[in-house]
Amino acid sequence: MTGLFGTHVLVVDAASGSVVAGVLGGWSCSGLGPAQFDGGYVIQALPIGHSYQVYVEALNGAVDPTQVSNALTTLCRNPTTDAGWPPLSSCVVPSATTSFTLRVLPAP
């Protein structure tokens, strides 16, 4: 496993400073296998013709990981508690990564 799991990813309009999208991040899915806890996220349907900044923050402030755990646990079928599922559908959701601090880099 690499990347940060269970993060809050925000997209901010660079001109106005307004948050235009947000998503829980930390996994990707492809093919028939289980979710890969690789730090991935997907944000779709952003208006074109704008510049954006992307921020990633830990769920250790206004939102606690326990407040979103129900949404995260449905990512896979636990092979221990949900016996009988095909191996490709089985995985165990890791704990949310909370041991990092948001840092804003200057624009290039």
C-alpha positions as CSV (number, residue, x, y, z in Angstrom):
1,M,0.0,0.0,0.0
2,T,1.2,3.5,-0.9
3,G,-0.3,6.9,-0.8
4,L,-2.7,8.4,1.7
5,F,-6.0,6.7,2.5
6,G,-9.1,8.3,3.9
7,T,-8.2,11.9,3.1
8,H,-10.4,14.9,2.2
9,V,-9.4,16.2,-1.3
10,L,-10.5,19.7,-2.2
11,V,-10.5,21.6,-5.5
12,V,-10.3,25.4,-5.2
13,D,-10.8,27.9,-8.0
14,A,-7.5,29.7,-8.2
15,A,-9.0,33.0,-9.1
16,S,-11.9,33.2,-6.6
17,G,-10.6,31.0,-3.8
18,S,-14.0,29.2,-3.8
19,V,-14.1,25.5,-3.1
20,V,-15.7,23.9,-6.2
21,A,-15.4,20.2,-5.4
22,G,-14.4,17.8,-2.7
23,V,-14.1,14.0,-2.4
24,L,-12.9,11.3,0.0
25,G,-9.6,10.0,-1.4
26,G,-7.3,7.1,-1.0
27,W,-8.2,4.3,-3.3
28,S,-8.7,3.3,-6.9
29,C,-10.5,0.4,-8.6
30,S,-9.8,-1.3,-11.9
31,G,-10.8,-4.6,-13.4
32,L,-12.3,-7.3,-11.3
33,G,-10.0,-7.0,-8.3
34,P,-10.7,-5.3,-5.0
35,A,-10.1,-1.6,-4.3
36,Q,-6.4,-0.6,-4.3
37,F,-5.5,1.7,-1.3
38,D,-3.0,3.7,-3.3
39,G,-4.0,7.3,-2.5
40,G,-6.1,7.8,-5.7
41,Y,-9.1,9.9,-6.1
42,V,-11.4,11.1,-8.9
43,I,-13.0,14.5,-9.4
44,Q,-15.2,14.9,-12.5
45,A,-17.1,17.6,-14.3
46,L,-15.1,20.7,-13.3
47,P,-15.9,23.7,-15.4
48,I,-13.3,24.3,-18.2
49,G,-11.5,27.5,-18.6
50,H,-10.5,27.8,-15.0
51,S,-7.3,27.2,-13.0
52,Y,-7.5,25.1,-9.9
53,Q,-5.5,24.2,-6.9
54,V,-5.9,20.8,-5.2
55,Y,-5.5,20.4,-1.5
56,V,-5.4,17.2,0.5
57,E,-6.1,17.3,4.2
58,A,-6.3,14.6,6.9
59,L,-9.6,13.7,8.6
60,N,-8.4,14.9,12.0
61,G,-10.1,18.2,12.4
62,A,-13.6,19.2,11.6
63,V,-14.4,15.7,10.3
64,D,-13.2,12.7,12.1
65,P,-12.5,9.3,10.4
66,T,-15.2,7.7,12.5
67,Q,-17.8,10.0,10.9
68,V,-17.2,8.6,7.5
69,S,-16.2,5.0,8.4
70,N,-19.5,3.6,7.2
71,A,-18.8,5.0,3.7
72,L,-15.3,3.6,3.7
73,T,-16.0,0.1,5.0
74,T,-18.3,-0.7,2.0
75,L,-15.2,-0.5,-0.4
76,C,-14.6,-4.2,0.0
77,R,-15.8,-7.5,1.5
78,N,-13.7,-8.5,4.4
79,P,-12.6,-12.1,3.9
80,T,-12.8,-12.8,7.7
81,T,-16.3,-11.4,8.4
82,D,-17.8,-12.0,4.9
83,A,-16.7,-15.5,4.2
84,G,-17.7,-17.1,0.9
85,W,-17.0,-14.1,-1.3
86,P,-14.6,-14.6,-4.3
87,P,-10.9,-13.8,-3.4
88,L,-11.0,-10.9,-6.0
89,S,-13.8,-9.2,-4.0
90,S,-12.0,-9.6,-0.6
91,C,-9.9,-6.9,1.1
92,V,-9.6,-5.1,4.4
93,V,-10.1,-1.4,4.5
94,P,-7.1,0.3,6.2
95,S,-7.3,3.0,8.9
96,A,-7.5,6.6,7.6
97,T,-4.2,8.4,7.4
98,T,-4.2,11.2,9.9
99,S,-0.5,11.7,10.6
100,F,0.2,14.5,8.1
101,T,-0.2,18.3,8.0
102,L,-1.6,20.3,5.1
103,R,1.1,22.4,3.4
104,V,0.5,24.9,0.6
105,L,3.2,25.1,-2.0
106,P,3.7,28.4,-3.9
107,A,2.2,28.4,-7.4
108,P,4.8,27.5,-10.1
